[in-house]
Amino acid sequence: MDKEKKSYYGPFFWLAIASFIVPIVVANATYQNVHPTTKPVPHLDASGVDHALWDYLLKSYVENGLVDYDGMGRDYLFRTYLKQLGQAQAEKLATKAERLALLCNAYNAFVIDGVISHGIRDSVMSFQQDGKEFFDIREHILGNQTLSLNEIEHEMIRKEYKEPRIHVALVCAARSCPALRREAYVGPRISAQLEDQSYEFANNRTYVDFNSTHNQLLLSPILQWYGEDWATIGGYLPWLFERIKDEELRFSITRAINGEVETVFADYNWTLNSQADPSSKSGPSSKKKTNFGSGSIPNG
């Protein structure tokens, strides 16, 4: 009788244990997939900013260039990072590359903060405050200065650094923007990061494509808006040629340089680059035609 009981309850016991443990293991694996990185250990740089916070937030709330604005807005580390930017002392950074990384990170963080704080759900181009458009509102605190996004981009970055690759790094919360990089920019690696962004941009048919039927080279209007910035390195067509890997597309670039192919710039889709369903968010402003770049100050 004892042997019968042992043979019956033994397997039942281990089955019960397995049914308890397996869900825990599966849940833990799922959690690790949802949260791809652990929260960073605080480490401020010379300016008083911890870009590891921004790196963590990007890895947690950005996927394929799309942003989980609600999730980012709920995370207290985002407010911590913004507070650090507000008190940043950029002059204490040792290199120009570190200062550029700070500005690129700050710009992208401030864009996201603007979307969250104003409750924008469709497009930043549909929002105005006191007669000013989204990029002209002076509400972002960087280094104890209250600035607009346009001031950061055009006055602090473009004028100082003369680096056209920043246009594939600064993201204006629109679907036609280059994809938001899923890591923070850092001084020692920023040139390599910008080059990687450039490669991704040049090899994405959303931004560079060829229409053989109409013999047209189709390009992102970013290249037109900021053409003068690429002029300092020989123009955006040679810049694209050096990075595109598809031979047919490279040939179309060569033909465009020789005037054998028409260059056409696509409409810009300003629909919010949100992970939420965009089907109900496209309105009259989502494909607003403009003659400027990520903000509202024309080249000049």
C-alpha positions in Angstrom: 0.0 0.0 0.0 2.8 2.4 0.9 4.5 1.7 -2.4 1.3 2.4 -4.4 0.9 5.8 -2.6 4.5 6.7 -3.3 4.3 5.9 -7.0 1.1 7.9 -7.3 1.9 11.0 -5.3 5.5 11.3 -6.4 4.8 12.3 -10.1 1.9 14.4 -8.9 4.1 16.3 -6.5 6.7 17.1 -9.2 4.1 18.1 -11.7 2.6 20.6 -9.1 6.1 22.0 -8.5 6.7 22.4 -12.3 3.4 24.1 -12.8 4.3 26.6 -10.2 7.9 27.3 -11.4 7.4 27.5 -15.2 5.1 30.5 -15.1 7.7 32.4 -13.0 10.5 31.6 -15.4 8.4 32.6 -18.4 7.3 35.9 -16.7 10.9 36.7 -15.8 12.0 36.2 -19.4 9.2 38.4 -20.6 10.2 41.1 -18.2 13.8 41.0 -19.4 12.6 41.5 -23.0 10.3 44.4 -22.0 13.1 46.1 -20.0 16.2 45.6 -22.1 18.6 47.3 -19.6 19.0 47.8 -15.9 18.6 51.2 -14.4 22.0 53.0 -14.5 24.2 53.7 -11.6 24.4 57.5 -11.2 27.5 58.9 -12.8 27.6 62.7 -13.6 30.1 64.0 -16.2 32.0 67.2 -15.8 28.9 69.2 -16.9 26.8 67.6 -14.2 24.7 65.5 -16.6 24.4 61.7 -16.5 23.8 60.6 -20.2 23.5 57.0 -19.0 20.0 58.1 -17.8 19.1 59.2 -21.3 20.6 56.0 -22.7 18.4 53.9 -20.4 15.3 55.9 -21.3 15.9 55.5 -25.0 16.5 51.8 -24.7 13.3 51.5 -22.6 10.9 53.7 -24.6 12.1 53.8 -28.2 11.6 51.0 -30.7 12.3 51.3 -34.5 12.5 55.1 -34.1 9.1 55.3 -32.5 8.6 56.7 -29.0 6.4 55.5 -26.1 5.6 59.0 -25.0 3.3 57.9 -22.2 5.8 55.5 -20.8 8.6 58.1 -21.0 6.4 60.7 -19.3 5.7 58.4 -16.3 9.3 57.5 -15.7 10.8 59.7 -12.9 14.3 59.3 -14.5 13.2 61.4 -17.4 12.4 64.3 -15.0 15.8 63.7 -13.3 17.6 63.9 -16.7 15.7 67.1 -17.6 16.6 68.7 -14.3 20.3 67.8 -14.9 20.1 69.5 -18.4 18.7 72.6 -16.8 21.7 72.9 -14.5 24.3 71.7 -17.0 27.6 73.5 -17.1 28.7 72.7 -20.7 31.8 74.9 -20.4 33.3 72.4 -18.0 33.4 69.7 -20.6 36.9 69.0 -21.9 36.1 68.6 -25.7 34.0 70.0 -28.4 32.7 66.5 -29.1 31.4 66.2 -25.6 29.6 69.5 -25.9 28.0 68.5 -29.2 26.8 65.2 -27.7 25.3 67.2 -24.8 23.4 69.5 -27.2 22.1 66.6 -29.4 20.9 64.7 -26.4 19.3 67.8 -24.9 17.5 68.7 -28.2 16.0 65.2 -28.6 15.0 65.1 -24.9 13.4 68.5 -25.1 11.4 67.6 -28.2 10.0 64.6 -26.3 9.3 66.7 -23.2 7.4 69.2 -25.4 5.2 66.5 -26.8 4.5 65.1 -23.4 4.0 68.4 -21.5 1.6 69.8 -24.2 -0.3 66.5 -24.6 0.3 66.5 -28.4 -1.2 63.4 -30.0 -1.3 64.1 -33.7 1.5 66.4 -34.9 3.8 69.1 -33.4 2.9 71.3 -36.3 -0.7 71.5 -35.1 0.4 73.1 -31.8 0.8 76.8 -31.0 1.2 78.7 -27.8 0.8 82.5 -27.6 1.1 82.7 -31.4 4.4 80.7 -31.5 4.9 77.3 -33.1 6.2 74.3 -31.2 9.9 74.9 -32.2 9.8 78.6 -31.3 8.4 78.4 -27.8 11.1 79.3 -25.2 10.4 76.8 -22.5 13.4 74.4 -22.4 16.0 75.0 -19.6 19.6 74.2 -20.6 22.5 75.4 -18.5 20.2 77.8 -16.6 19.0 79.4 -19.8 15.4 79.2 -21.1 15.6 78.4 -24.8 13.5 77.4 -27.8 14.3 74.3 -29.8 15.2 76.5 -32.8 17.7 78.4 -30.7 19.4 75.2 -29.7 19.5 73.8 -33.2 20.3 76.8 -35.3 22.2 79.1 -32.9 24.0 76.6 -30.6 24.6 73.6 -32.9 24.6 74.6 -36.6 26.5 77.8 -36.2 29.1 76.4 -33.9 29.8 72.9 -35.3 29.3 73.2 -39.1 28.5 69.4 -39.0 25.8 68.4 -41.6 25.4 64.9 -40.0 23.6 66.4 -37.1 20.5 66.6 -39.3 20.2 62.8 -39.1 20.6 62.9 -35.4 18.2 65.7 -34.3 14.7 64.3 -34.3 11.7 66.6 -34.5 8.9 64.1 -33.4 7.7 63.4 -37.0 7.4 60.2 -39.0 9.6 61.6 -41.8 12.4 62.4 -39.4 15.4 60.2 -39.3 14.9 57.5 -36.7 15.6 58.4 -33.2 18.8 56.6 -32.2 18.2 54.1 -29.4 21.3 55.2 -27.4 22.6 58.5 -26.0 25.3 60.4 -27.9 28.6 60.5 -26.1 31.7 62.6 -26.8 34.3 59.9 -27.5 32.0 58.1 -30.0 29.8 60.9 -31.4 31.6 61.0 -34.8 31.1 57.2 -35.2 27.5 57.5 -34.0 26.8 60.3 -36.5 28.4 58.2 -39.3 26.2 55.2 -38.4 23.1 57.4 -38.4 24.2 58.7 -41.9 24.6 55.2 -43.2 21.2 54.2 -41.9 19.6 57.3 -43.5 21.3 56.9 -46.9 20.3 53.2 -47.1 16.7 53.7 -46.1 14.3 54.0 -49.1 12.1 56.3 -47.1 14.8 59.0 -47.5 16.6 58.0 -50.7 15.0 56.2 -53.6 14.9 56.0 -57.3 11.7 56.0 -59.5 12.8 54.4 -62.7 9.4 55.0 -64.4 9.7 58.8 -64.1 13.5 58.8 -64.0 13.5 60.7 -60.7 15.8 60.5 -57.7 13.4 60.8 -54.6 15.0 62.5 -51.6 14.1 63.6 -48.1 13.4 67.3 -48.0 15.9 67.5 -45.1 18.6 67.5 -47.7 17.0 70.4 -49.5 16.3 72.5 -46.4 19.8 72.1 -45.1 21.6 71.9 -48.4 24.0 74.7 -47.5 25.3 72.7 -44.6 26.3 69.8 -46.9 27.8 72.3 -49.4 30.8 72.7 -47.0 31.7 69.0 -47.7 30.9 69.0 -51.4 27.1 68.6 -51.4 24.6 66.0 -50.2 24.7 63.9 -53.4 28.4 63.0 -53.1 27.8 62.5 -49.4 25.0 60.0 -50.2 27.0 58.3 -52.9 29.8 57.5 -50.4 27.4 55.7 -48.1 24.8 54.0 -50.2 25.5 50.3 -50.7 22.9 49.5 -53.5 24.8 49.8 -56.8 21.7 50.7 -58.8 20.9 53.5 -56.4 24.5 54.7 -56.4 24.4 54.9 -60.2 21.2 57.0 -60.0 23.1 59.4 -57.7 25.9 59.6 -60.2 23.4 60.4 -63.0 21.8 63.0 -60.7 25.1 64.7 -60.2 25.6 64.8 -64.0 22.1 66.2 -64.5 20.8 63.1 -66.2 18.2 62.4 -63.5 15.7 64.8 -62.0 16.0 65.2 -58.2 12.6 65.4 -56.4 12.0 66.1 -52.7 9.2 64.2 -51.0 6.5 65.7 -48.9 7.3 65.7 -45.2 5.0 63.6 -43.0 4.7 65.5 -39.7 2.5 62.8 -38.0 3.8 62.1 -34.5 6.5 59.4 -34.3 4.6 57.7 -31.6 4.3 54.0 -30.9 0.6 54.5 -30.4 -1.7 53.7 -33.4 -1.3 56.6 -35.8 -4.5 55.9 -37.8 -6.5 58.4 -35.9 -3.7 61.0 -35.7 -3.2 62.1 -39.3 -4.8 65.4 -39.9 -4.3 68.4 -42.2 -1.0 69.2 -40.5 0.5 65.7 -40.7 1.9 66.4 -44.2 2.4 70.1 -44.0 4.6 71.5 -46.7 7.3 73.7 -45.4 10.5 75.3 -46.6 12.5 74.8 -43.5 14.0 72.0 -41.5 13.2 70.5 -38.1 12.2 73.9 -36.7 10.6 77.1 -38.1 13.7 79.1 -39.0 14.7 78.9 -42.6 18.3 78.4 -43.6 20.3 81.5 -43.5 
